[in-house]
């Protein structure tokens, strides 16, 4: 078997500045993260994904980078980063980091020199237009907040393109020098011990938008991804690229590559959006619909499954009517929505704090074909702070204990990078790690069992998935077959208990692995399977793994 570690990984996403503060300045740092690796290890995760930690003016949560070869001084030093990666590796944890390759901050020295000197080598590292482009209001990523994709720079006496905010100027990916520099950035961090990169905004990374036709390379821009993969693999054989690419199913081969030699992993945004549509309806039909349209992917490739992340819940791939359903169920108030397409809330409050539904959602996500990705704090059911702007609502400090500042920092509350959630049902005094540690039935304890179960079921990461008929539209039944082993997983999205009978060719007996009820006895595969409201059950065929 190929050593494709990412196929059966469990990824835990961390924002360093909001995870743990070790020096009492109110900002999380690498020292604090290293101190709390025991939590990530105990949860059962196998890989940590770090949001951007580079030097930055911090106008966009670190995605506006001013130096790709350094650490934000608020978060520590390069030495602190290396000490953290060493501590992670000691615990068997791999580390992947965000690579923001589409743009830089306008404060980056490259852009500052480019705007000052039209003859600078850096001038062509960005996308410029001497005349005002006709389409400056087309293609904005953040409707309602962002007005245009071009901004006039008085110093340069020219317009520069920015797919995102005006303070994030797009790099000219058609320039070979830019591509070579990005490879140097990758090589630098691979040398410091990372196992790969989460590539930000991949569809924008490979577009030639804004360039005159005569300056556009003749090659398919997707070939840039081939070179990035080749470089990463040459430098570190185990490295992988995880793409943020909200693509449709007819684009899958373009991004994975015909033989799986392009991107290793892609976030499954289509399935994520339809999963929440299914949860809003208490009906598994939207999930079955997307899974039926999902093409087979090469053996070396993998989807990344997720519920919530550091951005808004993007519902842009749903129809207007479907999006309205999800808004009504999980984000009915205007302040809960963002960019005309998404919800800026965490998972637990979206599900009204109902632990049955929260646990169901996690079990469902872990059962989908792909590698599960967790957002820090969701393992304890943290809430959001809607008083914070845009996506910062879901980026509040980790809630460790019912102590001042939720145990995140011993510094003064007014110095915290963001306030802790201190009101309502998700107040840190009620929702915290210490309150759930080693507590049977707690959300965190259930997640630990779920992670152990998923890691013991490589069939889900590697095997062939089949959606089974149950006769109940609210029930999703998945069968995975791999190397002579079979896993059966059922989820009841409805609020009513049901009994289902499933035809399992070649299967005589089922051993319960994980469920929302105490049931460990071997059972006949032909017997009806009872599911509680919002219930879930994982089985291994024919007993213990052979």
N, C-alpha and C positions, 0 to 999 in steps of 0.2 A: 504493500500500500504506500502511495506517495505520502511524504510527510508534509501535508498541507494543513498546518496547525489551525488555520483560520476556519476550516470547514466544521470543526466541532468546538469552537471557542465560545466563551461568554465574555462580552466586552462591556466594560463599565466606564462611562464617560464622566470626566471630571473637569470642572472649571477651577483652576488652581487658586485664583484669587478669592473664591467663595467656599473653599473646602475646609481649610484649617489654618489659623494664624498662629505662628510659633513665636513671634517677637513682639506681640501686643501692640502692633501699629494699626490694627483694624483691617488688615488685608491678608488674605490667605497667601501662603508661600510654599516653596518646595520643602522647606524644613517641616512645616505642618503636615503636608501631604505624606512625606516619608514616615512621620510619626503615626499616621492613621492608616498605613497600608495593612495593618492587621485586620481592620474592618473589611477592606476589599477582599483580602484573602479568606476571611471567615465567611463572607457572603458566597464565595465559591467562584468568583470571576477569574478568568485566566489571562485577561488582557485589559490594560488601562488605556483609554483614549483621552488625550489631553487637548482641550481647546487652546487657542493661540496664547502663548506666554511670552511672545517677543516684545521688545521695546515698542511702545505705541503711545500716541496721544490719548488713546482709549475713548474715542468717540463712538466706536462700534464694538465694544466688548473685546477689543484686541485684534479684530480683523483688519484694522488699519495699521499695518506694520511699517516701522521705520528702520528696522535692522533684522534681517533674517538669520543672522549669525550670532545672536546674543539673547539674553534673558532680560525681561523687564526688571529693572532694579528693585521694584516693589516686591517682586516675587522671589528674589534671590540672585545668585550668580551662576555662571556655567558650572562652577564647582559644586554648587548645591544641586544643580540638575543631574550631574553625573552621580553624586551621592544618592540621589533619589532613584535613578535607574538601577544602580547597583543594589539598593535595598529591595527594589521590585523584583529583580532577577533572583535574588536570594529566596524570595517567596514563590518563585515559579511564575511570576507575572511578566508578561511581555508588555511593551509600551509602544503605542503608535501616537503620532502627533499630527496636528492640523498643518497642512501645507497650503497657504493662501497664495496660489500661483496666478490668480487672475488679475490682481491689482496690488498697489501699495498705497500707503498714506501719501497725501500730497506733501507731508513733512519729510518724507524719505529723502536722503541726500541725492538719490538718483533723480527724483522728480525736481528737486530744487535746482540742481545743475542743469537739467533739461530745459526748464522754463527760463533760466537766465541766459543761456548760450545756445543759439540755434545751431552752432557748429559742434556742440558737445557730442561725444559718442553716445550720451544718454538721451539725446533728443529723440532718436528713433526707437528708444525703448518704450515709448508711450505712443498713443494714437492721437494725432493732431489734425486740425483743419484750419486753414487760414480764413476761410469763409464760413459763415454761420451755416451749419448743416440744416437741411430742410426738415429732418425728422427728429429734432431734439426732444420731442415729447413722447416718442414711440419707444416701447420696450422697457418702461420703468419697472423696477423690481418691487418697489415699495409704494404702491398707489396710496394717495392720501398723505404721504410724508415726503416722497421724492417727486420732484416736478419734471425733471429732464434727465437725459443721459449724456448731455454735453454741457460744459460750462466754459465761459470765456475767462481766460487768464490774462490780466493786465500786463504782467511782466513779460510773458511769452508773446503777447499780442496775437494769440491764437486760441482756438477752442480745443479742449481736450475731452476725450470720451471717458465716461464712467458708468458702467452698468449698474453700479450701486450708488452710494451717496456721493455728493460732489467732492468730499474729502478723500475719496478712494479712486485714484486714477488708474484706468486699465493699462496693463502692460501689453505691449505689441508682441503677441506670441508668434507672429510671422518673422520676427527678427531672430536669426540664428544665435546672436549674442545673448538674447533674453533666454532662449531655451537652454543654452550652455550654462548660464548663471543659475537657473533653476536646478539644473543637475548638480551643480556645485553645492547648492543649499541642501539638496537631498543627501549628497555624499557626506557632508559635514555632520548631519544629525545621525545618519546611519553609523558613522564612525564613533559616535558617542553612545551607541547602544540601543537605538530605537529599532523596532521590527517592522516599521512601515509608516504609511501616511494616510490620513483621511484627506482626500483632495477636495477642496472647497469649490463649489459652483462649477463643476466640470463642463456642462454645456456651454458656458460662457468662456471657459478656458480655451476651448478649441474652435472658437468662431473668429472670423476675419472681419467682423462688422466694423465699419468706420474707415476701412482702408480702401483707397482707390483700387479699381479692378486690376490695373497694371502692377500694383504692389503686392497682390495676393499670391501666395505660392500656388503652384499648380497641383500639388499633392493633396490628398484627402487630409483634412485637419485631424482626423482621428489617428493618423499615423504619429502624431505628436505623443499620444498616449502610449503607443507601442514603444517609442524611444524611452519614455519615462520608465516603463516597466522593465525594459532591457537594462537600463542603467541601474535601477534599484536592485535587480536580481544579480547583476555582475558584482555590485559592491557588497551585497549581503544576501546570500542565497535564500534565506528564510523570509525576506521582506515581502510585504504585500501592499497593494494600493486599494483603498476603500473609497469609492466615489460617491459624492453627493450629487446625484443626477436624477432629477425628477422626470424620468423618461416614460414614454408609452411603450407598450409591449412590442410594437413593430420596430422599435429602435434597439431592442435588447442586443441583437447580434453586433450592431455597430459599436457598442460599448464593451461587451465581453470579448468581442473578436470571434471570427468564425470557428476557431479551434480553441478558444479560451486563453489566448496568449496576449490579451490586451489588459483590461482591468481585472483584478482578482475578485473584487467584491463590489456590489452596488446596493445602496439602500433601496428597498422595495417600497417606493412611495405610493405606487398604485394600490398595492395590497393594504398598506397602512390606512389610506383614505377610505377604502371600502370596508376595512375592519371597523372603523368608527361609524360608518353608515350602518353596518350590521348591528353594532351595539345600540345605536339609536333606535333601531326598529325591533330589537329582540329577535332578530331573524338572521340566520347564517347565509341567506341567499346571495347577498353582495360578495361575500368571501368566495363562495363556490363559483360565482360568475367570473371573478378575476382569475381564480386559479385555473379555470377552464381555458382562459385566454392566454395564460402564461406559457411561453414556449419552453421547451427543454433547453437547459443550458449545459455547456461542456463540463466534463467531470472536474476540471481544475477550477471552475468558477463557483461563485457562491453569492446568494442574496444575503443582505443584512436586514433582519426583521427588527422593528422597533414600535413602541407605542408613542412615547413623547420624547422630545429632545430639547436642545437649547433654543430652538427657534419656535415660531408659531406652528400649530398643527395646520399644515397646508392642505386645503381642500380644493385646490384649483383644478384637479382632474375630475371632480364630480360634476354632474349637471347642475344647473342653477337650482332646480327643484330638490335634488339630493343634498346639495350644500345647505339649502334652507332647512332641511330636516335636521342635519347635524348641528347647525347653529341653534335651532330651537331646543334641541336636547341638551347640548353641552356648553353653549355660549350665547344665551339669548340676549344678554345686555350688550349695548354697543361697546362699552369699555372692555368687554371680554374678547372682542374681535380685533383683527389687525389686517391691514392691506387689502380689504375687500374680499379676502379669500380664506382667512385663517382664524384660529382661536389661540389666544395667548394665555392659556391656563395649563396647570399641571393635571396629571391624570386623576389623582384622588378627588379633588374638588369637582372635576368634570363629572365624576360618577357619584357625587353627593356624599362622599365618604363611606359609601356602602362597601364594606370589606368583601362581601360575597362577590360583587361585580368586579371589584379591583383585582381580587385573586383570580377570578375567571379570566379577566383581560390578560393578566400576566401569563397564566397557563396557556391561553390561546396563542399569545405571541411566541412563547417558547416552543409551541408545537408546530408552528408553521415552518415550511421548508426553508432553511437558512440558518444564519448565525444570529442569536439574540443580542441586542444592544440595550443596555440599561442607562438611564439618566440618573445621576447622583441624586439621592434624596427620595426618589420614587419608591425605593425599597422599604421606606418607613411611612410612605403616604404623605409627604410634605405638600403644603399648599402653596399658593402664589400670592404676590402682592400687586394687585391691579393698580395701585397708585404709582407704580414705577412705569417709566416710559417704554412703549413698544415691547420688545422681547425680554427686557430686563425683569419683567414680572415673574418669570420662571427661573431667575438666576439669583435667588436670595441665598444667604449663607446656610451651610449645612447645619442641621439641628441635631447636635450631639447629646444634649442633656437639658434638664430643667434648671439650668444655671444661668447667670447673667450672660447675655448675648448668645444664648443657646449652646454655650460651651465652645463656640466657634473662636472667640477671642477674649483675652483677659484685658484688652484695652478699653478705653471709654466708648460708650455706645455711639456717641456722636462722630467717632472716627471710623466706624465700620464702612467698608466699601459699599455695602447696601444694608438697610435695616433688616433685622430678622423678622420673620412672621410672628407677631405677638398678639394677634387678636383673632377671635372667632374659633371655629371648630378645629383649625389647624395651627393654633397657638403652639409655639415650641415647648411650652410647659406640659402639653398633652402629647404632642407628636415629636418624639426624639428617639435616638438610638438606644440610650440607656434604658428607657422605659420598655423597649421591646426585646432587648438582648436576652437570649435563653428563655423567653416566655413562650410556652407552647401555644400555638394558635395565633400568635401575633403575625402581622403582615410580614415583618422581616424574617421571622422563623419559617413561615410558609415559603418565602422566596428562597431561603437557604435550601430547603428540601427540594424545591422545584429546580434550582440550579444543579444540585447533586443528581437529580433524576435525569435532567437533560444531558449532562455530561456523561452519564452512564448509558445513554441511548445514541450512539453514533449513527444509528440508522436514520435519525432525523436530519443529521448534517450531510450524510453521504448517500442515503438510499433513494429509491424510487417512491414517489408519493402518489397515492391513489385516493380520491375522494369517494367515499362509499355512500350508497343510498340507505337512508334510515326511515323514510316515510314521515319524518318530522322536519318541517322547514326550519325550525329553530335550532336543530342539532347539526353540528359539523362533525363528521366522522372521517378521520384520516388514517390510512394504513401506509406504513413504511416498510419496505423490504430491502434488505442488504446483506450480502454474504450469508444467506440461509437463515437469517433472523428476521422476525417480524414484530413491529410495534403497532398497536392500535390505540388511538387517542380520540376521545369524544368530548365535546363541549356542548352544553345546553345554554343557548343565549336567551331562552325564554324564561319568564317568571313563573312558569308552571312546571311541576314535576312531570316526567315522561318515562315510559318504558319503550325501549327500542330493540328490535331484533335485526341482527346484521349477518349477512351471508359472508363467511370467511372461508374461502376455498383452501383446503389443505390444513386448516387449523382446528385442533380438537379442544385444546385447553387454553385458558388465559390466566396469567398471574398478575394481580394488581400491583402497580408500581407507585402510583401517586394519585390521590383523589381528595375530594372535599369531604369524604366520610371515612370512617374507620372500617376498611374492608381489605383484608390481606389474604383471604382464603382463595386457593386455586378454584377456578370455576369452569364449567362446561361452556365452550364457545358458542353452542347453539342456544343457551339460555338467554332470555330477555335481560337487557342491561338497564338498570334503574338509574336515572339521573335526577338529582335535585334541581329546583329552580336555580339557575346560574351555576349548575354543577359541572364537574369535569372529572374524567377518569382516564388514566394512562394504564395500558396493559402490555405485557410482553407475552407473545405466543409461546405455548408449550413450556412455560416455566422459566427457570433461571437461564441466563445467557450461557450458551455452550461454548 
